């Protein structure tokens, strides 16, 4: 009890300084325990520390104006997906840690023959946060690549890269050959793996079952990964992971199936997400 009383009589500026050295999650938890912490948690001193150093740049690059009257409100705004750079990127902060995440739209990716209407089409989807997504009509050469600079991300953080997709009910050829997965930072050694994209399968009666079932992805090191359904209703495949230090390098992320030469179609691509991995 003496410890509790001690914290409650600390000056609010001192409490704010203490909270700024924790994390957003810890600060919110502490405010539930100590009455002094509750008022101190509203301080700009606290939330300025939780915001990334380039937060003002994100506000400027936002496609829509942000309304906020405090650093805490700004943090809360940035925890929701924010379209930046003309709508080609989606940015948000992780609520618990304040670390950065990005979703690169298909327009920010390099997709072989994506501008040829014979192979791909671009359509709006209400389920997507972007104005349009890429839909594979047919191709024998499926290659998707994304790039991002580590300087855009939170330092000293382990990140995962994920291809965000949907699969149409009439998809075909996506399980004809393993796709190759790769993530490479700078000139370093690449993380590589492989996975099947399951398409039109007689054992899967309809698209709803296809979305809800847990499907195993075969990888080169014999570990099993799961093609997961996301909270936003899309699905994702992990392309790989990397640790982001303090330097600024280019990260290359790729998904390709170019060996079978069999036609495939019915894949819907929203983008590649790069987010903290715990």
Secondary structure in CASP SS format (residue, H / E / C, confidence):
PFRMAT SS
TARGET T0000
AUTHOR 0000-0000-0000
METHOD secondary structure of the structure
MODEL  1
X C 1.00
X H 1.00
X H 1.00
X H 1.00
X H 1.00
X H 1.00
X H 1.00
X H 1.00
X C 1.00
X C 1.00
X C 1.00
X H 1.00
X H 1.00
X H 1.00
X H 1.00
X H 1.00
X H 1.00
X H 1.00
X H 1.00
X C 1.00
X C 1.00
X C 1.00
X C 1.00
X H 1.00
X H 1.00
X H 1.00
X H 1.00
X H 1.00
X H 1.00
X H 1.00
X H 1.00
X C 1.00
X C 1.00
X C 1.00
X H 1.00
X H 1.00
X H 1.00
X H 1.00
X H 1.00
X H 1.00
X C 1.00
X C 1.00
X C 1.00
X H 1.00
X H 1.00
X H 1.00
X H 1.00
X H 1.00
X H 1.00
X H 1.00
X C 1.00
X C 1.00
X C 1.00
X C 1.00
X H 1.00
X H 1.00
X H 1.00
X H 1.00
X H 1.00
X H 1.00
X H 1.00
X E 1.00
X C 1.00
X C 1.00
X C 1.00
X C 1.00
X C 1.00
X C 1.00
X C 1.00
X C 1.00
X H 1.00
X H 1.00
X H 1.00
X H 1.00
X H 1.00
X H 1.00
X H 1.00
X H 1.00
X C 1.00
X C 1.00
X C 1.00
X E 1.00
X E 1.00
X E 1.00
X H 1.00
X H 1.00
X H 1.00
X C 1.00
X E 1.00
X E 1.00
X E 1.00
X E 1.00
X E 1.00
X C 1.00
X C 1.00
X C 1.00
X C 1.00
X C 1.00
X C 1.00
X E 1.00
X E 1.00
X E 1.00
X E 1.00
X E 1.00
X E 1.00
X H 1.00
X H 1.00
X H 1.00
X C 1.00
X E 1.00
X E 1.00
X C 1.00
X C 1.00
X C 1.00
X C 1.00
X C 1.00
X C 1.00
X C 1.00
X C 1.00
X E 1.00
X E 1.00
X E 1.00
X E 1.00
X C 1.00
X C 1.00
X C 1.00
X C 1.00
X C 1.00
X C 1.00
X C 1.00
X C 1.00
X C 1.00
X E 1.00
X E 1.00
X E 1.00
X E 1.00
X C 1.00
X C 1.00
X E 1.00
X C 1.00
X C 1.00
X E 1.00
X E 1.00
X E 1.00
X E 1.00
X E 1.00
X E 1.00
X E 1.00
X E 1.00
X H 1.00
X H 1.00
X H 1.00
X C 1.00
X C 1.00
X C 1.00
X C 1.00
X E 1.00
X E 1.00
X E 1.00
X E 1.00
X E 1.00
X E 1.00
X E 1.00
X E 1.00
X E 1.00
X E 1.00
X E 1.00
X E 1.00
X E 1.00
X E 1.00
X E 1.00
X E 1.00
X C 1.00
X C 1.00
X C 1.00
X C 1.00
X C 1.00
X C 1.00
X E 1.00
X E 1.00
X E 1.00
X E 1.00
X E 1.00
X E 1.00
X E 1.00
X C 1.00
X C 1.00
X C 1.00
X C 1.00
X C 1.00
X E 1.00
X E 1.00
X E 1.00
X E 1.00
X E 1.00
X C 1.00
X C 1.00
X C 1.00
X C 1.00
X C 1.00
X C 1.00
X C 1.00
X C 1.00
X C 1.00
X C 1.00
X C 1.00
X H 1.00
X H 1.00
X H 1.00
X H 1.00
X H 1.00
X H 1.00
X C 1.00
X C 1.00
X E 1.00
X E 1.00
X E 1.00
X E 1.00
X C 1.00
X C 1.00
X C 1.00
X C 1.00
X C 1.00
X E 1.00
X E 1.00
X E 1.00
X E 1.00
X E 1.00
X E 1.00
X C 1.00
X C 1.00
X C 1.00
X C 1.00
X C 1.00
X E 1.00
X E 1.00
X E 1.00
X E 1.00
X E 1.00
X E 1.00
X E 1.00
X E 1.00
X E 1.00
X E 1.00
X C 1.00
X C 1.00
X C 1.00
X C 1.00
X C 1.00
X E 1.00
X E 1.00
X E 1.00
X E 1.00
X E 1.00
X E 1.00
X E 1.00
X E 1.00
X C 1.00
X C 1.00
X C 1.00
X C 1.00
X C 1.00
X C 1.00
X E 1.00
X E 1.00
X E 1.00
X E 1.00
X E 1.00
X E 1.00
X E 1.00
X E 1.00
X E 1.00
X E 1.00
X E 1.00
X E 1.00
X E 1.00
X C 1.00
X C 1.00
END
